[in-house]
Amino acid sequence: MKLSKRQKAFADAYLTNGGNATEAARAAGYSPHNIGANAAKTLKNPKIQAYMKQRLQPIERKADLDVDKAIIHLLDIGMGREITARSSTYDNLQKMMIEDTTMKYSPGPKQQVEALELYLKYKGMLRNSSKELEDQQVAKTKADVRKSNAEADIMEAKAKRETSEDTSNININITPIRQDGGDDSAD
């Protein structure tokens, strides 16, 4: 897997800039003429894809280890196991440690329940609300969208009617409203 200096620079820039191929091509010194199309083509190059995958493997492995450590810590809290915590304060101006404390504690019932809830949510075994409530929320949202669309259609029709130059065919219905809130048209 031999890459040219420009291809290697492109791949490295792509990995460090958040995945912007055009900016990576610009940073690697590719011609500005059709840079977007050339960047997309360069990104699809199998050699470059293989190089980037190889560069990401150690980072992904470390991230997986960090996630694994966090999950283990969460389960330790959830199971009520003794936790060792470290707190340190460092003075950057004087370049010295002010306080470095290590303590051990057992999580309380509330911490245990919260940790187990987080773990179960992570595993997809626990939802924030019941399925029925979630379905009702989705249905309400759909109904609200339909209502908004209907109101927009009504307003658009009113606007067309009011801006229409032909006013000979306009009917205006006025229904008096009684003081008690009833409708006088039914009398």
Rosetta blueprint (number, residue, H / E / L):
1 M L
2 K L
3 L L
4 S L
5 K H
6 R H
7 Q H
8 K H
9 A H
10 F H
11 A H
12 D H
13 A H
14 Y H
15 L H
16 T H
17 N L
18 G L
19 G L
20 N L
21 A H
22 T H
23 E H
24 A H
25 A H
26 R H
27 A H
28 A H
29 G L
30 Y L
31 S L
32 P L
33 H L
34 N L
35 I H
36 G H
37 A H
38 N H
39 A H
40 A H
41 K H
42 T H
43 L H
44 K L
45 N L
46 P H
47 K H
48 I H
49 Q H
50 A H
51 Y H
52 M H
53 K H
54 Q H
55 R H
56 L H
57 Q H
58 P H
59 I H
60 E H
61 R H
62 K H
63 A H
64 D H
65 L H
66 D H
67 V H
68 D H
69 K H
70 A H
71 I H
72 I H
73 H H
74 L H
75 L H
76 D H
77 I H
78 G H
79 M L
80 G L
81 R L
82 E L
83 I E
84 T E
85 A E
86 R E
87 S E
88 S E
89 T E
90 Y E
91 D E
92 N L
93 L L
94 Q L
95 K L
96 M E
97 M E
98 I E
99 E E
100 D E
101 T E
102 T E
103 M E
104 K E
105 Y E
106 S L
107 P L
108 G L
109 P H
110 K H
111 Q H
112 Q H
113 V H
114 E H
115 A H
116 L H
117 E H
118 L H
119 Y H
120 L H
121 K H
122 Y H
123 K L
124 G L
125 M L
126 L L
127 R L
128 N L
129 S L
130 S L
131 K H
132 E H
133 L H
134 E H
135 D H
136 Q H
137 Q H
138 V H
139 A H
140 K H
141 T H
142 K H
143 A H
144 D H
145 V H
146 R H
147 K H
148 S H
149 N H
150 A H
151 E H
152 A H
153 D H
154 I H
155 M H
156 E H
157 A H
158 K H
159 A H
160 K H
161 R H
162 E H
163 T H
164 S L
165 E L
166 D L
167 T L
168 S L
169 N L
170 I L
171 N L
172 I L
173 N L
174 I L
175 T L
176 P L
177 I E
178 R L
179 Q L
180 D L
181 G L
182 G L
183 D E
184 D H
185 S H
186 A H
187 D L
